[in-house]
Amino acid sequence: MELTTAGLILLSYWFAAFLKGITGLGFSTICIPILSFILEMKTAIPLVFLPSLTSNCLVMVQAGRFKAAAYRFWLVYVAVIPGLLAGFAILRSIDSSVSRAALGLVLFAYSVWALIVRPPSLSRKMEQWLRFPVGICTGFVNGITGSQVMPVLPFMLSLKLEKNIFVQAINLSFTISTVVLFILFFRFGFFNDAMVVVSLAGIFPVALGIYLGGRIRRRLVEERFRQMVLIFLMIISILLVVNL
C-alpha cells in the first residue's frame, strides 16, 4: 500500500469519526463511501473493521444495559448472520461498480428517510414479527455494501426505546456484523497484513475524531449538524450511483 493512499485512509478515518462524534451516525456508514472513491469496495469494507469495532465497543461499555438489549433482540442478531453470508456471496461475484451503486442507493434511501420521515411507532406484536426479517435484510445489505444501518436503524427508532437500550441494541447489531464480516473477509483472503497495520494505526485518529466531534456537538445545535451530514451523505450517495 502506497504511503499517500495510507495517509488518505487515515484522514478518512478521522473525518468519519469526527462526523460521528457530532451527529451520532455510524462510522462505517460515513467512512466506506469516502474510501470507495480511492479504493475498490472489496478493499474499503475490510479497512473499517478494526476502527469501527473499537468505537462500537467503547460505546457499548458506556451505554450498559447489555442483557436487556441482547434478550430483547437476540433473534435480530441471529438472523443477521445468514443475511451476511448471502450478501457476501454476492459481493464476491459482482463488479465493484455494482456494489458502489448498491451502497449509493442504500445511503440515499437512508438519508431521505432520516431527513423527512418521522419514525412510526410499532406495537410489541409487530416488533416480534419483524425481528427476523429485519435481521436478514440488514445482514444482506451489509454483506453487499458494508453499510450496517438499513433497515435495523429505522426499526430500532420506531420502537421508542430508552436511550441506553437503543444505543446498546444498535451497536450490538453493528458489532456482530463487523465480526462476522471480518471472519469472512479474512477467510477468503480479502484482509492482508497491510490492512491490519493501517486499521490499527487508524484507531488513534478515530479516537481523536470522536473526541473533537463530541466537543463541537456539545457547543452547537445538534439537529442542524445532523441535517448537514445527512445532506452530505445524500450527495455522496448520488456520486456513488452516477460514477459507475
N, C-alpha and C positions, 0 to 999 in steps of 0.2 A: 504494500500500500504506500503510495507516494505521500511525502510529508505534507504537501499542500492539501491533498484530499483528507488526510487525517485531521489537519487543522480545521477544515470546513466542517467535518463531522463533529468535532468538539464544540465548535461555535454553534452548530445546530442543536446540540445537547443543551448548551447554556440558554439559547433563545427559547427552546421549547419549555425548559424548566422555569425560566423567567415568566413566560406567559401562564404556565400552570400555577405559579405562585400568586399571580394576580387574579386569575379567573377561576381556578379550580378544575379546568378542563384536563382530560387525560394527557399524560406525557406522550404516549405513543401516537395518539390521535393528531397531535401537533407535529411531532418530530418526524414521523415516517414520510408524510408528504414533502417536507423540506428535503430530506435525504434522497427522496426518489428523483429529484431534479439533477442530482450529481451521481447517483448510483442506480443500478438495477434493483427492482423490488426484492428479488431474492437475496440481495446483499443488504439492502436497507432494513428489512424486517429484523433479521437476527442482531443487527448492531444496536437495537434499542433494548434488547432483553435485559442485560445486567443493570443499566441505569434505571430502567423502568421498574424492575423488580426491587431495587434498592429503595426507590421513592415509595413504592406501594407498601413495603414492609414497615417503613418509618411511619407512614400514615396509619396503618393498621394498629401499630403499637400505641399511638397517640389516641386513637378512637376507642379502643376497648370493645366490649360487647361482642366478642368473638363467638361465644357459644350461642347467643341469641340469634345472630345472623346466620351461622352455619346450620343451626337446627331448622330455621325457617326456610332457607333457600338451598338446602343440600341437593334437591332434585335439579335445580338450575345448574349447579356446578357439575353434577354428574353428566347432565345432558350436553354440556359444553364440549366434553371430550370427543364423542363420536362426530359432532359437528366439525370440530377442528380437524379430525382425521380426514373427513370428506373434503373440506376446503383445502387442506394441504395437498391432497392428492391432485386436485385440480390445478393448484398453483404450480406444481412440478411439471405439469404437462402443457401449460399455456405460455404464451409470449408475455414478456414483462409489460408491454404496452397495454395488453388487455387487463392485467392486474392493476396497472396505474389508473386506467379508465374506471375499473370497478371501485377502486378506492375513492376516486373523484366523485362518483355517483353517490356512494355511501356518505361521504363528508358533506356533499351538497344537500342531501336529504336531511341529515342531522342538523346542519346549520339553519336551514329554512324552518325546520320543526322547532328548534330551540328559540328562534327569533320571534316567531309569530303565533305559536300554538301554546295555549295554557294546558298543561298535562291533565287529562281526565282522571277522575278518581275511580279505581277499580274496587269492586267488592272482594271480600276474602275468598268467596267461592270462585269468582272469575280468576283471581290470582292463582288459586290451586290448579285450575285448568290450563293456565298459560305458562306455568313454570317450566315444564318440559319443552314445549315448542320454542319458548324464548331462549332457553339454553342451547338447543340445537341450532337455531338460526344465528345466535351470537357466535358460537364456535365456528360455524360455516363461513360467515362474513369475515371473522378474524383470520381464519386459515388462508383465505384468498388474498385479503387486503392488509392484514396486520392491524386493522382498526378494531378496538375492543368495545366500542360504545353502543353499537347498534345490534339488536334492539333492547339490550339489557338496561341501558341507562333510562330511556323513556319508560320502560316497565317499572323500574325501581322508583322513579319520580312519581309515577301515577299512584303509588301505594301510600304516599304521605307518611313515610317512615320518620321516626325520631332521628335527629341529625346524626348521632354517632352510629346508630344501627345502619343507616343509609351508607355512611362512609365506609364502615366495615364490610357491609354486604357487597357494595360495588367493587371495592378493592380486592375482596376475596375472589370475585369473578376475574378481575384483571390478572391477579397473581396466578391463579390456576391456569388460565390461558397462556400466560407467559412461560410458565414452567413446562407445560406440555409442548408448546411450540419450540422451546429451546431444545428439548429432548429430540423432537422430530428433525429439526434443522441440523443438530449435531450428528444424529444417527445417519443422515443421508449426505453428510459432507458439505453442508452449506455454511458451517461455522468453523472457522480456522483460527490459528494462533494469532494472526494479525488482528482479527476481530476481537479476540479476547483481550488483547493489550489495549486497543482503542476503547473498548467498552469499560474496562477497569479504569483507564485514565479519565473516562467521562463522568465517573462518579463525583469527582470534585466540582467540575463546572455545573453539574446538575444540582448539587447541594447549594452552591453559591447562587445559582439562578433562582431556586426556590426561596432562598433567604431574602434576596433582593426584591423579588416579586412580591413576597409576603409583606415586606416593609412598605412598598408602594400601595399595596392593597389596603392596608390599614389607614392610609392617609387620603386616598382618593375614593371617588364614588365607584363602588364595585360594579354596579349594574351597567354603567357607561362603558367600562373597560371590557366587561363581558360581551356587550354588543359589538364593540370594536373587534374583538378577537374572533367572534363568530362570523363577522363580515370578512375578516382576513381569511378564515378557513374556507368561506364560500368562494372567495377569489381563487385560492389555491385549488379548490376542487374543480372549478371551471378550467383552469390552466391544465390540470391533470387530464381532463377529458379531451380538451382541444389538442393538446400536444401529444398525440398518439405516435 
